[in-house]
């Protein structure tokens, strides 16, 4: 049975990178600066106690779930308490066994960014610090994966229906004030929704399992910056 992390579906266009990671446990990491993760964490900390209406008018009014570690839920169980209170979800979520279009089992496991409770449904959102061009298409399989987990959870609350998926993008704009220690900078907020497409996701997973069961390293994808950058680095090192 395969276990997939939703975050690894973001840039799964390169079959070679995907195969090396999941079949041979070789991960060629791209040069993704840690500062973007720091931005995301600060944004989440600021908005987690607020409503979606303070981020965008394109979503119903909703409140964000807070995450709880397994250590905390285990402690609650020992005390005879509920593992999860209202508006709480596991920090790491895992699905029950799912099946692709050929009946092969797989599971999904990851850490969602933002999960929202609306009046009659739920939503899964993600913070990104980037420019103001719509990046949502690249993250469609990641967000659909989280929806699948919450609809089929191994533990924690089942969230149905999942009605909204989307990206909240923060784009740096002008610096408004500064001093010798810090600056204040405006950030533009853009919300880009995604329509759920479960059939596309199922075919995507089926194709990836086909790839992994093929037992053959795929040819290099010429447009993959990660593969090509790693190869060029190896050539330089070997020449020295």
C-alpha positions, 0 to 999 in steps of 0.5 A: 500500500502506498502512502502519499503526502498531499504536499508532494502532489503540488509539483508532481509534473515530473514523473522522474522526481516522483518515482525517485522519491516514492520508489527509491527514497531519493528526494531531490529538493528544490531551492525553496527559501525557508522564509516563505514558511515563516511568512505562512506561520505568521499569517496563520497565527494572526488570522486563526482566531478571526473569521474568513470575512476578514480575509475575503468577501468571496467566501461564506463567513466561517471560523478556523479550526485549531490543530491539536497534537497527538500528545494532547489527545492521548493525554485527554483520553487517559483523563476520560476526556474527549480527544477533540473539542469543538473546532479542533482537528488533529495536527497531522491527519491520515486517511483510511485506506482509499482506492484508485480507479483500479482498486489499489489501496493507498492512504494520504497523510499530511498537515493541512494549513487552514480548515474552515467551518462554515454554517453548513459545510467546511473549507480547506484553504492554504496561505501562500506568499507570492505575487498576485497571479493565480497559483491555485491550479498548481495546488489543486491535488494537494487541497483535494487530498486534504478534502479526501482525508477529512471525508475519510479520516483514520482518526479525528472528526469527519468533515462533510461536506467540503464545499470550498477549496482555495488559496489565500495569496499575500503579495508584498507591496509598498513599504509604509514606514521604517526605522533602524530596526524594522519596516512596515510593508503592505501586503495585498490579499487575493483569494483564488477558489478551486472547484473540486474535481474528484474524477481528475484527482482519482485519475491522477493518483491512478497514474502515479501508482501505475508509474510506481508499479512500473519499476522503471525510472522515467526519462528526465523531464526537460522542463523540470527545474529540480531535476535539471538543476541537480544534474547540472550541479553534479556535472560541475562537481564531477568536473572538479 
